[in-house]
């Protein structure tokens, strides 16, 4: 699968759109997120710093899905054909690591 060739301007535009999407999603979902449990932190302690685990938050959506970004059609037009369909992604049970 060939990767699309983007100009510097296109890379800057896509980077800005991705950053804005992440910020918007964080603002939308962060108020409902909860800290990791002691058990969750313990299972991930060998991979992440204690500070990062302390700051991490978890949100399991029930009955709702994260929408695909509005800029997906633009990316497809630029030649990206392997974009994940976020509305179809399912998370594993948070307690079943």
Secondary structure, 3 states (H helix, E strand, C coil): CCCCCCCHHHHHHHHHHHHHHHHHHHHHHHHHCEECCHHHHHHHCCCCCHHHHHHCEECCCCCCCCCCCCCHHHHHHCCCCCCCCHHHCCCCCCCCC
